[in-house]
């Protein structure tokens, strides 16, 4: 099965510059790609899992060799598809990644085939690879690519409100027996859709790697898969969750489109290496999420097309490691797969927060400009010198004081009056 998949993945045909629905004068102006990492090891397993987490040599939640192969294939496919648009100049690309190892490694595997250098940029004739910077930020601060783990108190509070809502409680009640059965079979407490999705995730990965599936899991497979799907639906169930979990990435994507439409972009391609939750969150915020858990290498491609002076349209495509045939999206309010830039920006703007930190319930970070920082450092240095000088003076005075000298001790009456 895997051999067939990789054969299918590596055999592509280059895509023409003009596509259906565009005029002969249309040209691609910007390419943006948001993708999930490739195949990984389980993040965690369950107590009775016959395949312990220690069985995975890579460690928990790490990209596997298969995952690297998947992203190499995806990168090669996209390079073939957009070969007319990119030249092999690494400065045409701007790449962001979640700080999780599996996302950073996926980006590297992807770029190894997507960013093959042109002759002008080749530095080793026998090694067709070039370094492309991958930008990242700490997970706790990354509301753009790891919003589920970034520190956003209001998002966590809203997720709890969803769980406590009438719809959330009705769902939990409906599947209460399933959770009891899963708790018994797994030996771990399974209380909601998120717990159940972790069980499914571990079992699915084990199946991918040819481990046998327990009989009880086979019997419950469809129900487990549904719980996994629903965990993504509940992840961005409310408008507030969409804003907090997808808003920052939407803001970046929209901003890049606007700058490119003004012919001011320094880059031709923007890439974002992220997680299944962020892929589903962005799709949901744009009104095109199908309600199913995004597979490995799930990819949202946003193309900006220039159709004439001041006339731009946006097309969205999806593909993944198991199906690399791009599927065109139909954004709400747009007449066909090509959405006018203004319509797309209006659609995205609904879920872009004015101030993400404030809406998360966070204080504004303490910030010093370079000038102010230099002033503080200078003042601190002066203060340190003064303190050091005074300390040295006192120690020197003590050394020079005769041992038979009696120190002066003030009488109580020389202090403030006592009662």
C-alpha positions as CSV (number, residue, x, y, z in Angstrom):
1,X,0.0,0.0,0.0
2,X,2.8,2.4,1.0
3,X,4.7,1.6,-2.1
4,X,1.7,2.5,-4.3
5,X,1.1,5.7,-2.4
6,X,4.7,6.9,-2.9
7,X,4.7,5.9,-6.5
8,X,1.5,8.0,-6.9
9,X,3.0,10.8,-5.0
10,X,6.1,11.1,-7.1
11,X,4.5,11.0,-10.5
12,X,3.1,14.4,-11.4
13,X,2.6,16.6,-14.3
14,X,3.5,20.3,-14.3
15,X,0.6,22.6,-14.1
16,X,0.0,25.3,-16.8
17,X,0.2,28.9,-15.7
18,X,-3.3,29.6,-16.8
19,X,-6.1,27.5,-15.3
20,X,-9.8,27.0,-15.8
21,X,-11.8,30.1,-14.9
22,X,-9.0,32.6,-15.6
23,X,-8.3,34.8,-18.6
24,X,-5.3,34.4,-20.8
25,X,-3.9,37.5,-19.1
26,X,-4.1,36.1,-15.6
27,X,-0.9,35.3,-13.8
28,X,0.0,34.0,-10.4
29,X,1.1,36.8,-8.0
30,X,1.5,35.0,-4.7
31,X,1.5,31.5,-3.2
32,X,0.8,30.7,0.4
33,X,0.9,27.1,1.8
34,X,-0.3,26.0,5.2
35,X,0.4,22.4,6.0
36,X,0.3,19.8,8.8
37,X,3.4,17.9,9.6
38,X,3.9,14.4,8.3
39,X,3.6,11.0,10.0
40,X,4.6,11.1,13.6
41,X,4.8,8.8,16.6
42,X,2.0,8.9,19.2
43,X,2.0,11.9,21.5
44,X,0.8,9.6,24.2
45,X,-0.7,6.1,24.5
46,X,-3.1,4.5,27.0
47,X,-2.4,2.3,30.0
48,X,-3.3,-1.0,28.4
49,X,-1.7,-0.3,25.0
50,X,0.4,-3.3,24.1
51,X,2.7,-0.9,22.2
52,X,4.2,1.2,24.9
53,X,5.5,4.7,24.1
54,X,9.0,3.5,24.7
55,X,8.7,1.2,21.6
56,X,9.0,4.3,19.4
57,X,12.7,5.0,19.0
58,X,12.1,8.6,17.9
59,X,10.3,9.4,21.1
60,X,6.7,10.7,21.6
61,X,5.3,13.1,19.1
62,X,8.3,13.0,16.7
63,X,8.4,12.9,12.9
64,X,9.1,9.5,11.5
65,X,11.1,8.5,8.4
66,X,7.8,8.0,6.7
67,X,6.7,11.5,7.7
68,X,9.8,12.9,6.1
69,X,9.2,11.0,2.9
70,X,5.6,12.3,2.8
71,X,6.7,15.9,3.1
72,X,9.5,15.4,0.6
73,X,6.9,14.0,-1.8
74,X,4.5,16.9,-1.1
75,X,7.3,19.5,-1.6
76,X,8.3,17.8,-4.9
77,X,4.7,17.8,-6.1
78,X,4.2,21.5,-5.3
79,X,7.5,22.4,-6.9
80,X,6.4,20.7,-10.1
81,X,3.1,22.4,-10.0
82,X,4.5,25.9,-9.5
83,X,7.8,25.5,-11.2
84,X,6.8,28.3,-13.6
85,X,6.4,30.6,-10.6
86,X,9.5,30.0,-8.5
87,X,13.1,30.1,-9.7
88,X,15.1,28.3,-7.0
89,X,16.1,31.6,-5.3
90,X,15.8,30.9,-1.6
91,X,15.0,34.6,-0.9
92,X,11.6,34.1,-2.7
93,X,10.5,32.0,0.3
94,X,9.4,33.0,3.8
95,X,8.9,30.0,6.0
96,X,7.3,29.8,9.5
97,X,7.0,26.8,11.7
98,X,5.6,25.7,15.0
99,X,8.4,25.2,17.4
100,X,7.5,21.5,17.8
101,X,10.2,19.2,16.5
102,X,7.8,17.4,14.1
103,X,6.9,20.7,12.4
104,X,10.4,22.0,12.1
105,X,11.6,18.6,10.7
106,X,8.6,18.5,8.3
107,X,9.5,21.9,7.0
108,X,13.1,20.8,6.4
109,X,12.0,17.7,4.5
110,X,9.5,19.7,2.5
111,X,12.0,22.4,1.5
112,X,14.6,19.8,0.5
113,X,12.4,19.1,-2.6
114,X,10.5,22.3,-3.0
115,X,13.4,24.7,-2.7
116,X,15.9,22.9,-5.0
117,X,18.4,25.6,-5.9
118,X,18.7,27.0,-9.5
119,X,22.2,27.1,-11.0
120,X,22.7,30.6,-9.7
121,X,22.2,29.4,-6.1
122,X,23.8,26.0,-6.2
123,X,26.7,25.7,-3.9
124,X,27.5,22.0,-4.4
125,X,27.1,20.4,-7.8
126,X,26.6,16.9,-6.3
127,X,24.1,18.0,-3.6
128,X,21.0,19.7,-5.0
129,X,20.0,21.3,-1.7
130,X,20.2,24.8,-0.2
131,X,19.6,26.3,3.2
132,X,16.3,28.1,3.7
133,X,15.7,29.9,7.0
134,X,12.8,28.5,9.1
135,X,11.4,31.1,11.5
136,X,9.7,30.1,14.7
137,X,8.8,31.3,18.2
138,X,8.3,29.6,21.6
139,X,5.2,27.4,21.8
140,X,3.8,29.3,24.8
141,X,3.9,32.5,22.8
142,X,2.8,31.2,19.4
143,X,-0.9,32.0,18.9
144,X,-0.4,31.7,15.1
145,X,0.8,28.1,14.6
146,X,0.3,26.4,18.0
147,X,-2.8,28.2,19.3
148,X,-4.0,25.2,21.3
149,X,-0.9,25.3,23.4
150,X,-0.2,29.0,23.4
151,X,-1.0,30.9,26.6
152,X,-4.5,32.2,26.0
153,X,-6.7,32.0,29.1
154,X,-9.8,33.2,27.4
155,X,-9.5,30.4,24.7
156,X,-9.3,27.8,27.5
157,X,-12.2,29.4,29.3
158,X,-14.3,29.4,26.1
159,X,-13.4,25.7,25.4
160,X,-14.7,24.9,28.9
161,X,-17.9,26.9,28.2
162,X,-18.4,24.8,25.1
163,X,-18.0,21.6,27.0
164,X,-20.5,22.9,29.7
165,X,-23.0,24.1,27.1
166,X,-26.2,22.3,26.4
167,X,-24.8,21.0,23.1
168,X,-21.6,19.8,24.8
169,X,-23.3,18.1,27.7
170,X,-25.8,16.4,25.3
171,X,-22.9,15.0,23.3
172,X,-21.2,13.8,26.5
173,X,-24.4,12.2,27.7
174,X,-25.0,10.5,24.3
175,X,-21.6,8.9,24.3
176,X,-21.3,8.2,28.0
177,X,-21.5,4.5,27.5
178,X,-18.8,4.6,24.9
179,X,-16.5,6.5,27.3
180,X,-17.1,3.9,30.0
181,X,-16.2,1.1,27.6
182,X,-13.1,2.9,26.5
183,X,-12.1,3.5,30.1
184,X,-12.4,-0.2,30.8
185,X,-10.6,-1.3,27.6
186,X,-7.7,1.2,27.7
187,X,-7.2,1.3,31.5
188,X,-7.1,5.1,31.2
189,X,-9.9,7.6,32.1
190,X,-11.8,8.5,29.0
191,X,-14.3,11.3,29.8
192,X,-14.8,13.3,26.6
193,X,-14.2,13.6,22.9
194,X,-10.6,14.8,23.4
195,X,-9.7,11.8,25.5
196,X,-11.3,9.4,22.9
197,X,-9.4,11.2,20.1
198,X,-6.0,10.4,21.7
199,X,-7.0,6.7,21.9
200,X,-7.9,6.8,18.2
201,X,-4.7,8.7,17.3
202,X,-2.4,6.1,19.0
203,X,-4.3,3.2,17.4
204,X,-4.3,4.8,14.0
205,X,-0.5,5.4,14.1
206,X,0.1,1.9,15.2
207,X,-2.0,0.6,12.3
208,X,0.0,2.8,9.9
209,X,3.2,1.1,11.2
210,X,1.8,-2.4,10.8
211,X,1.0,-3.1,14.5
212,X,-2.0,-5.2,15.1
213,X,-5.2,-3.5,16.3
214,X,-6.9,-4.9,19.4
215,X,-10.2,-6.7,18.7
216,X,-12.2,-4.2,20.8
217,X,-10.7,-1.3,18.9
218,X,-11.7,-2.9,15.6
219,X,-15.3,-3.2,16.8
220,X,-15.3,0.5,17.9
221,X,-13.3,1.9,15.1
222,X,-16.0,4.0,13.4
223,X,-17.1,5.4,16.7
224,X,-13.5,6.3,17.6
225,X,-13.0,8.0,14.3
226,X,-16.1,10.0,14.8
227,X,-14.9,11.2,18.2
228,X,-11.7,12.3,16.6
229,X,-13.5,14.2,14.0
230,X,-15.7,15.9,16.5
231,X,-12.8,17.0,18.6
232,X,-11.8,19.3,15.7
233,X,-15.4,20.5,15.3
234,X,-15.6,21.4,19.0
235,X,-12.1,23.0,18.8
236,X,-13.4,26.0,17.0
237,X,-17.1,25.7,17.8
238,X,-17.8,29.4,18.6
239,X,-16.9,32.6,16.9
240,X,-14.6,33.5,19.8
241,X,-12.7,30.3,19.4
242,X,-12.3,30.9,15.7
243,X,-10.9,34.4,16.4
244,X,-8.5,33.2,19.1
245,X,-7.3,30.0,17.4
246,X,-7.3,30.9,13.7
247,X,-7.2,34.7,13.8
248,X,-3.5,35.4,13.9
249,X,-2.8,33.1,11.0
250,X,-5.7,34.6,9.0
251,X,-4.2,38.0,9.7
252,X,-0.9,36.9,8.3
253,X,-2.4,35.3,5.3
254,X,-4.6,38.3,4.6
255,X,-1.8,40.8,5.1
256,X,0.5,38.9,2.7
257,X,-2.3,39.0,0.0
258,X,-2.8,42.8,0.4
259,X,0.9,43.5,0.2
260,X,1.4,41.3,-2.8
261,X,-1.6,43.0,-4.5
262,X,0.2,46.3,-4.1
263,X,3.3,44.8,-5.7
264,X,5.3,45.4,-2.5
265,X,5.9,41.8,-1.3
266,X,9.5,40.8,-0.8
267,X,8.6,37.1,-1.2
268,X,6.7,35.0,-3.7
269,X,5.9,32.1,-1.4
270,X,4.9,32.0,2.3
271,X,4.9,28.6,4.0
272,X,3.5,27.7,7.4
273,X,4.4,24.3,9.0
274,X,1.8,23.6,11.7
275,X,-0.6,21.1,13.2
276,X,-3.9,19.4,12.4
277,X,-5.7,21.7,14.8
278,X,-4.5,24.8,13.1
279,X,-5.3,23.5,9.6
280,X,-8.8,22.7,10.7
281,X,-9.2,26.0,12.6
282,X,-8.3,28.1,9.5
283,X,-10.5,26.1,7.2
284,X,-13.4,26.4,9.7
285,X,-12.8,30.2,10.1
286,X,-13.0,30.5,6.3
287,X,-16.2,28.4,6.2
288,X,-14.8,25.4,4.3
289,X,-14.0,22.8,7.0
290,X,-15.5,19.4,6.1
291,X,-15.7,18.3,9.8
292,X,-13.0,15.5,9.4
293,X,-9.7,15.3,11.1
294,X,-6.9,16.6,8.7
295,X,-4.7,13.7,7.6
296,X,-0.9,14.0,7.6
297,X,0.5,16.7,5.3
298,X,-3.0,18.3,5.0
299,X,-2.3,21.3,3.0
300,X,-4.2,24.6,2.4
301,X,-2.9,26.4,-0.7
302,X,-3.9,30.0,-1.3
303,X,-3.1,31.4,-4.7
304,X,-3.4,35.1,-5.5
305,X,-4.1,35.7,-9.2
306,X,-3.7,39.0,-11.0
307,X,-6.4,39.2,-13.7
308,X,-5.6,42.8,-14.8
309,X,-4.7,46.2,-13.4
310,X,-6.1,46.3,-9.8
311,X,-8.1,43.0,-10.4
312,X,-7.1,40.2,-8.1
313,X,-8.7,36.9,-7.1
314,X,-7.9,34.2,-4.5
315,X,-8.2,30.5,-5.1
316,X,-8.0,27.9,-2.3
317,X,-6.9,24.3,-2.8
318,X,-6.5,21.3,-0.4
319,X,-4.5,18.2,-0.7
320,X,-2.7,15.7,1.7
321,X,-0.3,12.8,1.9
322,X,-2.9,10.3,0.8
323,X,-4.4,12.3,-2.0
324,X,-2.2,14.8,-3.8
325,X,-4.9,15.8,-6.4
326,X,-5.7,19.4,-5.5
327,X,-9.3,20.0,-4.6
328,X,-10.6,23.5,-5.2
329,X,-12.5,25.2,-2.3
330,X,-15.7,27.3,-2.7
331,X,-15.5,30.1,-0.1
332,X,-18.8,31.3,1.2
333,X,-20.2,34.3,-0.7
334,X,-18.0,33.7,-3.8
335,X,-19.6,32.6,-7.1
336,X,-16.9,30.1,-8.0
337,X,-13.5,28.8,-6.9
338,X,-11.9,32.1,-7.7
339,X,-12.9,34.6,-5.1
340,X,-12.3,38.3,-5.6
341,X,-9.5,39.5,-3.2
342,X,-11.9,42.0,-1.5
343,X,-14.5,39.2,-0.9
344,X,-11.9,36.9,0.5
345,X,-10.4,39.6,2.8
346,X,-13.9,40.5,4.0
347,X,-14.6,36.8,4.8
348,X,-11.3,36.5,6.7
349,X,-11.7,39.8,8.5
350,X,-14.6,38.5,10.5
351,X,-12.4,36.2,12.5
352,X,-9.3,38.4,12.8
353,X,-9.0,39.8,16.3
354,X,-8.2,43.5,16.7
355,X,-5.8,42.7,19.6
356,X,-5.2,39.0,20.1
357,X,-3.4,39.4,23.5
358,X,-6.2,41.6,24.9
359,X,-8.9,39.2,23.6
360,X,-7.0,36.3,25.2
361,X,-7.2,38.1,28.5
362,X,-3.5,38.9,28.7
363,X,-1.7,42.1,29.8
364,X,0.3,43.9,27.2
365,X,4.0,42.7,27.4
366,X,6.5,45.0,28.9
367,X,8.4,46.5,26.0
368,X,11.5,48.7,25.8
369,X,12.7,50.3,22.6
370,X,16.4,50.0,21.7
371,X,17.0,53.5,23.0
372,X,15.2,53.0,26.3
373,X,16.9,49.7,26.7
374,X,20.3,51.3,26.2
375,X,19.4,54.0,28.8
376,X,18.4,51.4,31.4
377,X,21.6,49.4,30.8
378,X,23.7,52.5,31.1
379,X,22.0,53.6,34.3
380,X,22.4,50.1,35.8
381,X,26.1,50.1,35.0
382,X,26.6,53.5,36.7
383,X,24.6,52.3,39.8
384,X,26.7,49.1,39.9
385,X,30.0,51.2,39.8
386,X,28.7,53.4,42.7
387,X,27.7,50.4,44.8
388,X,31.1,48.7,44.2
389,X,33.0,51.9,45.1
390,X,31.0,52.4,48.3
391,X,31.5,48.8,49.3
392,X,35.2,49.0,48.7
393,X,35.5,52.2,50.7
394,X,33.7,50.7,53.7
395,X,35.9,47.6,53.7
396,X,39.0,49.7,53.4
397,X,38.0,51.9,56.4
398,X,37.3,48.8,58.5
399,X,40.8,47.5,57.8
400,X,42.4,50.8,58.9
401,X,40.4,50.9,62.2
402,X,42.6,50.0,65.3
403,X,41.5,46.8,67.1
404,X,41.3,48.6,70.5
405,X,39.0,51.3,69.3
406,X,35.5,51.1,70.8
407,X,32.7,51.8,68.3
408,X,30.3,54.5,69.2
409,X,26.9,53.1,70.3
410,X,24.1,55.7,70.5
411,X,21.9,55.7,73.6
412,X,18.2,54.9,73.3
413,X,17.4,58.5,73.9
414,X,19.1,59.4,70.6
415,X,16.6,57.4,68.6
416,X,13.1,58.5,68.1
417,X,11.2,58.9,71.5
418,X,9.9,55.6,72.9
419,X,6.6,55.1,74.7
